[in-house]
Amino acid sequence: MKYRFLTSVFVAAAMCGASGQVASHAPTRVTAPKAQANLSGTKPVARVNGTVLTERDLLREMYSIFPYARQHGGSFPKGMEPDIRKGAMQMIVFEELVYQDAQRRHVSIPPARISAAMKEFRKQFSSDAEYQDVLKQEFQGSEAQLRKGVQRSMLIEQVLKSEVETKAAVTPAEARAFYDKNADKFKVEESFEFQSISVMPPERPNPAQQKEASKRAQDLLRQAKATKTYQEFGLLAEKVSEDDYRVNMGDHHAVARTELPPQIAAAALAMQPGQVSDLIQIEQAYTIFRLNKRVPAGKRSFEEVKEQIRTELRKRKVDQLRAQLGKRLRATAKVEEL
């Protein structure tokens, strides 16, 4: 199924669009909300201030962490399962603590917003029969239970928005200060952007095979020299080149000088953008390349990297604030893993 949910509890698409995801991942299976602790046939895995979390809650979260398990009969890689289970347990306990905190603080969601979220959730189903089937399996056929789950998700999200998302904002001044203090992080090596056409004889060619490869390479060199543009060289590469880059018009994009074979680097240093090299032999293979751009060593400007910096700093803040929130809530809570 493809229905969007918020970690261990669902949240409608409209709500996600309005205020963002609560967690860094979203499961894909429709399941009952954690508030239904005493569903028939479920095994308790934890108690959070007396509220029972079940094996079903835990499995749901494990699938959200590692969704590929569903493609393998529901099983997780043996070496990874303990860590996946541990991470899932931490998440469902954290969410329950946040939900209980929202209740203690009398956080509320306007009924109209809950109704709108339920409508968006309903739109994700291709038919009424599909919707009713999920409602029956996961919510005892009760839209009232579904509404409780939606409300619970929204309460968790609202607390996390105020305690984490909003506080994790990164100002331009913070980003600039990080840039100035971490100059080495933004240095770039000299690099070259180029396209290639290669002739690749067998791994251990006999003299006749090597001679044939050389003859073919000389013919391709004449064709390559006749090209005038990136497009022309690229189309020729797609047609005749034998290296892996042929599927992308021969384009290697930016490659650091230190990562290039010495023959290629030396030739590139003597060329201007737009020029096509002479034939270069590297062991038994032959290569022709078109230099598109030379990027000198230097430092990326703040304007180039400011969004990258803000994203990185914001992620750090989010992780730190979530950890602090979880620690604060656990300090006064009774959490038992069963």
DRENLUM-661453 format. One record per residue (C-alpha): residue in one letter; x, y, z. Coordinates in nm, 4 decimals. Example, Ala and Ser with C-alpha at 12.3 -4.5 7.8 and 13.67 -1.06 7.14 Angstrom:
residuo;xx;yy;zz
A;1.2300;-0.4500;0.7800
S;1.3670;-0.1060;0.7140
This chain:
residuo;xx;yy;zz
M;0.0000;0.0000;0.0000
K;0.1073;0.3542;-0.0621
Y;-0.0714;0.5507;0.2080
R;0.1347;0.8252;0.3718
F;0.1855;0.8011;0.7474
L;0.3793;0.9892;1.0111
T;0.6317;0.7462;1.1659
S;0.4296;0.5135;1.3854
V;0.1076;0.7067;1.3479
F;-0.0503;0.8430;1.0347
V;-0.0832;1.2008;0.9246
A;-0.2738;1.3207;0.6215
A;-0.0923;1.4632;0.3234
A;-0.2406;1.8082;0.3631
M;-0.1214;1.8331;0.7205
C;0.2298;1.7247;0.6169
G;0.2366;1.9880;0.3488
A;0.1281;2.2594;0.5875
S;0.3698;2.1987;0.8694
G;0.6251;1.9365;0.7672
Q;0.7066;1.5834;0.8698
V;0.7552;1.5045;1.2341
A;1.0187;1.2399;1.1706
S;1.2821;1.1811;0.9081
H;1.1027;0.8890;0.7507
A;0.7472;0.7840;0.6735
P;0.6182;0.4270;0.6801
T;0.4084;0.2930;0.3991
R;0.1775;0.0443;0.5709
V;-0.1628;0.1329;0.7065
T;-0.1810;0.0188;1.0679
A;-0.3683;0.1045;1.3837
P;-0.2477;0.3987;1.5931
K;-0.0453;0.3227;1.9033
A;-0.3190;0.4486;2.1322
Q;-0.5008;0.1170;2.0774
A;-0.2827;-0.0695;2.3251
N;-0.5084;-0.3656;2.3996
L;-0.5901;-0.4902;2.0481
S;-0.6672;-0.8594;2.0430
G;-0.3651;-1.0800;1.9743
T;-0.0996;-0.8123;2.0266
K;0.2022;-0.8653;2.2498
P;0.3123;-0.5762;2.4773
V;0.6688;-0.4606;2.4153
A;0.6812;-0.1512;2.6380
R;0.4875;0.0591;2.8864
V;0.5175;0.4357;2.8914
N;0.3617;0.5769;3.2091
G;0.1262;0.2810;3.2031
T;0.0336;0.3053;2.8334
V;0.1098;-0.0200;2.6547
L;0.2933;-0.0245;2.3224
T;0.2603;-0.3456;2.1256
E;0.4642;-0.5685;1.8990
R;0.2424;-0.4417;1.6204
D;0.3477;-0.0814;1.6886
L;0.7106;-0.1890;1.6946
L;0.6889;-0.3880;1.3711
R;0.5179;-0.0980;1.1962
E;0.8065;0.1287;1.2890
M;1.0644;-0.1319;1.1901
Y;0.9089;-0.1456;0.8448
S;0.9215;0.2318;0.8218
I;1.2941;0.2229;0.9026
F;1.3633;-0.0646;0.6623
P;1.0747;-0.0816;0.4104
Y;1.2589;-0.3265;0.1849
A;1.1776;-0.6014;0.4323
R;0.8287;-0.6121;0.2831
Q;0.9785;-0.7196;-0.0470
H;1.1452;-1.0145;0.1240
G;0.8546;-1.1803;0.2981
G;0.8580;-0.9409;0.5913
S;1.2020;-1.0491;0.7145
F;1.4902;-0.8210;0.8081
P;1.8615;-0.8868;0.7424
K;1.9863;-1.0840;1.0427
G;2.2852;-0.8618;1.0994
M;2.0732;-0.5469;1.0931
E;1.7585;-0.6590;1.2754
P;1.8769;-0.5878;1.6321
D;1.9700;-0.2293;1.5450
I;1.6478;-0.1774;1.3479
R;1.4446;-0.3090;1.6392
K;1.6321;-0.0893;1.8859
G;1.5806;0.2212;1.6725
A;1.2117;0.1409;1.6263
M;1.1640;0.0933;2.0006
Q;1.3263;0.4285;2.0713
M;1.0974;0.5957;1.8170
I;0.7679;0.4563;1.9389
V;0.8561;0.5356;2.3004
F;0.9623;0.8878;2.2013
E;0.6363;0.9499;2.0163
E;0.4296;0.8245;2.3062
L;0.6163;1.0549;2.5427
V;0.5561;1.3497;2.3108
Y;0.1869;1.2620;2.2829
Q;0.1476;1.2404;2.6590
D;0.3291;1.5722;2.6948
A;0.0835;1.7295;2.4516
Q;-0.2035;1.6007;2.6632
R;-0.0523;1.7324;2.9874
R;-0.0032;2.0741;2.8294
H;-0.3610;2.0700;2.6939
V;-0.2415;2.1206;2.3373
S;-0.5415;2.1172;2.1095
I;-0.6139;2.0801;1.7387
P;-0.9150;2.2634;1.5915
P;-1.1825;2.0093;1.4898
A;-1.1937;2.1585;1.1398
R;-0.8240;2.0760;1.0877
I;-0.8778;1.7187;1.2018
S;-1.1730;1.6830;0.9644
A;-0.9676;1.8227;0.6771
A;-0.6856;1.5784;0.7540
M;-0.9299;1.2871;0.7546
K;-1.0615;1.3928;0.4144
E;-0.7094;1.4026;0.2760
F;-0.6407;1.0610;0.4241
R;-0.9549;0.9256;0.2576
K;-0.8454;1.0591;-0.0824
Q;-0.5434;0.8293;-0.0806
F;-0.7623;0.5239;-0.1418
S;-0.8599;0.4243;-0.4944
S;-1.2067;0.3073;-0.3924
D;-1.4500;0.3169;-0.1040
A;-1.4175;-0.0597;-0.0697
E;-1.0428;-0.0272;-0.0160
Y;-1.0948;0.2465;0.2426
Q;-1.3601;0.0419;0.4282
D;-1.1336;-0.2639;0.4273
V;-0.8524;-0.0691;0.5945
L;-1.0959;0.0944;0.8354
K;-1.2207;-0.2510;0.9354
Q;-0.8754;-0.4076;0.9695
E;-0.7028;-0.1237;1.1487
F;-0.9724;0.0757;1.3317
Q;-1.2359;-0.1837;1.4144
G;-1.4490;-0.0294;1.1397
S;-1.4810;0.2908;1.3406
E;-1.4210;0.6354;1.1925
A;-1.4185;0.7633;1.5495
Q;-1.1085;0.5503;1.6134
L;-0.9569;0.6787;1.2918
R;-1.0239;1.0345;1.4045
K;-0.8460;0.9665;1.7356
G;-0.5444;0.8442;1.5441
V;-0.5401;1.1500;1.3210
Q;-0.5721;1.3787;1.6213
R;-0.2899;1.1966;1.7998
S;-0.0593;1.2370;1.5021
M;-0.1387;1.6040;1.4758
L;-0.0752;1.6605;1.8448
I;0.2668;1.4943;1.8171
E;0.3473;1.7017;1.5138
Q;0.2391;2.0247;1.6780
V;0.4588;1.9665;1.9826
L;0.7572;1.8765;1.7670
K;0.7021;2.1789;1.5508
S;0.7131;2.4140;1.8502
E;0.9887;2.2325;2.0416
V;1.2107;2.1246;1.7514
E;1.1271;2.2522;1.4036
T;1.0824;2.6191;1.4904
K;1.3805;2.6291;1.7252
A;1.6030;2.4615;1.4658
A;1.5902;2.7567;1.2274
V;1.9345;2.8721;1.1103
T;1.9931;3.2446;1.0636
P;2.2090;3.3885;0.7819
A;2.4523;3.5096;1.0488
E;2.4943;3.1566;1.1877
A;2.5555;3.0188;0.8409
R;2.8127;3.2884;0.7661
A;2.9927;3.2283;1.0950
F;3.0171;2.8561;1.0171
Y;3.1571;2.9359;0.6716
D;3.4202;3.1703;0.8141
K;3.5295;2.9249;1.0848
N;3.5525;2.6238;0.8517
A;3.7437;2.7607;0.5543
D;3.9137;2.4296;0.4722
K;3.5778;2.2594;0.4353
F;3.4984;2.4694;0.1292
K;3.8264;2.4432;-0.0572
V;3.8076;2.2723;-0.3964
E;4.0770;2.0952;-0.5961
E;4.1572;2.1842;-0.9527
S;3.9222;1.9836;-1.1714
F;3.8246;1.9266;-1.5332
E;3.4891;1.8671;-1.6977
F;3.5164;1.6598;-2.0126
Q;3.3603;1.4022;-2.2450
S;3.5358;1.0922;-2.3710
I;3.5320;0.8458;-2.6570
S;3.7223;0.5249;-2.5926
V;3.8281;0.2174;-2.7847
M;3.8702;-0.0811;-2.5556
P;4.0407;-0.3879;-2.7072
P;4.0222;-0.7243;-2.5265
E;4.2040;-0.7451;-2.1931
R;4.4993;-0.9289;-2.3433
P;4.4842;-0.8393;-2.7119
N;4.6975;-1.0207;-2.9637
P;4.8946;-0.8079;-3.2111
A;4.6199;-0.8208;-3.4728
Q;4.3545;-0.7090;-3.2217
Q;4.5734;-0.4250;-3.0986
K;4.6403;-0.3140;-3.4545
E;4.2684;-0.3165;-3.5330
A;4.1932;-0.1148;-3.2189
S;4.4573;0.1428;-3.3130
K;4.3186;0.1749;-3.6641
R;3.9645;0.2196;-3.5298
A;4.0834;0.4780;-3.2771
Q;4.2557;0.6800;-3.5507
D;3.9350;0.6820;-3.7522
L;3.7334;0.7961;-3.4481
L;3.9884;1.0681;-3.3786
R;3.9189;1.2197;-3.7209
Q;3.5448;1.2100;-3.6525
A;3.5875;1.3585;-3.3036
K;3.8085;1.6403;-3.4334
A;3.5346;1.7283;-3.6815
T;3.2783;1.7912;-3.4035
K;3.2210;2.1524;-3.3032
T;2.9919;2.1335;-2.9997
Y;2.9217;1.9427;-2.6788
Q;2.6155;1.7944;-2.8483
E;2.7995;1.6733;-3.1571
F;3.0802;1.5124;-2.9584
G;2.8270;1.3593;-2.7178
L;2.6172;1.2040;-2.9926
L;2.9300;1.0542;-3.1454
A;3.0322;0.9173;-2.8040
E;2.6913;0.7564;-2.7567
K;2.7220;0.5935;-3.0979
V;3.0810;0.4656;-3.1002
S;3.2480;0.4865;-2.7572
E;3.3181;0.1665;-2.5664
D;3.3546;0.3124;-2.2148
D;3.0741;0.3318;-1.9578
Y;3.0236;0.7065;-2.0057
R;2.8797;0.6602;-2.3535
V;2.5290;0.6379;-2.2061
N;2.5636;0.9978;-2.0863
M;2.7038;1.1545;-2.4036
G;3.0510;1.0616;-2.2810
D;3.0262;1.3202;-2.0035
H;3.2412;1.2659;-1.6935
H;3.1334;1.6000;-1.5403
A;3.3905;1.7364;-1.2911
V;3.6887;1.5169;-1.2072
A;3.9689;1.6311;-0.9767
R;4.3075;1.6602;-1.1443
T;4.4579;1.4211;-0.8881
E;4.2071;1.1513;-0.9909
L;4.2932;1.1618;-1.3608
P;4.5492;0.9396;-1.5346
P;4.8690;1.1453;-1.5811
Q;4.8330;1.1363;-1.9611
I;4.4827;1.2860;-1.9443
A;4.5788;1.5488;-1.6856
A;4.8826;1.6618;-1.8874
A;4.6792;1.6930;-2.2060
A;4.3967;1.8802;-2.0319
L;4.6396;2.1346;-1.8859
A;4.7541;2.2259;-2.2376
M;4.4033;2.2621;-2.3818
Q;4.1329;2.5281;-2.3939
P;3.7627;2.4540;-2.3287
G;3.6005;2.3281;-2.6474
Q;3.9127;2.1621;-2.7824
V;3.9381;1.7913;-2.8630
S;4.2519;1.6053;-2.7559
D;4.4800;1.3959;-2.9693
L;4.4664;1.0203;-2.9351
I;4.5846;0.9074;-2.5908
Q;4.6866;0.5489;-2.5220
I;4.6524;0.4176;-2.1665
E;4.7845;0.0604;-2.1586
Q;4.5944;-0.1128;-2.4422
A;4.3022;0.1313;-2.4554
Y;4.2710;0.4483;-2.6617
T;4.0923;0.7639;-2.5479
I;3.9907;1.0926;-2.7049
F;3.8365;1.3630;-2.4890
R;3.6723;1.7003;-2.5312
L;3.7574;1.9522;-2.2594
N;3.4465;2.1424;-2.1541
K;3.5643;2.3327;-1.8484
R;3.8670;2.3783;-1.6264
V;3.7921;2.4680;-1.2655
P;4.0954;2.6104;-1.0830
A;4.1700;2.5224;-0.7237
G;4.0176;2.7658;-0.4796
K;3.7404;2.8149;-0.2294
R;3.3678;2.7987;-0.2966
S;3.1969;3.1286;-0.2262
F;2.9532;3.1703;0.0604
E;2.6708;3.2269;-0.1888
E;2.7451;2.8904;-0.3489
V;2.7319;2.6964;-0.0247
K;2.5040;2.8899;0.2086
E;2.2009;2.6660;0.1508
Q;2.4131;2.3560;0.2019
I;2.5431;2.5044;0.5276
R;2.1969;2.5987;0.6499
T;2.0695;2.2495;0.5728
E;2.3586;2.0880;0.7592
L;2.3305;2.3174;1.0614
R;1.9545;2.2761;1.0753
K;1.9869;1.8970;1.0767
R;2.2346;1.9209;1.3635
K;1.9951;2.1413;1.5590
V;1.7013;1.9112;1.4914
D;1.8953;1.6070;1.6142
Q;2.0137;1.7948;1.9224
L;1.6722;1.9363;2.0093
R;1.4986;1.6022;1.9612
A;1.7547;1.4358;2.1875
Q;1.7106;1.7051;2.4511
L;1.3324;1.6757;2.4332
G;1.3452;1.2980;2.4656
K;1.5831;1.3220;2.7629
R;1.3624;1.5803;2.9355
L;1.0457;1.3742;2.8886
R;1.2101;1.0511;3.0014
A;1.3432;1.2185;3.3194
T;0.9956;1.2254;3.4741
A;0.8481;0.9230;3.2974
K;0.8287;0.5543;3.3792
V;0.9380;0.3617;3.0696
E;0.9487;-0.0178;3.0818
E;1.0665;-0.2324;2.7921
L;0.9005;-0.5729;2.8274
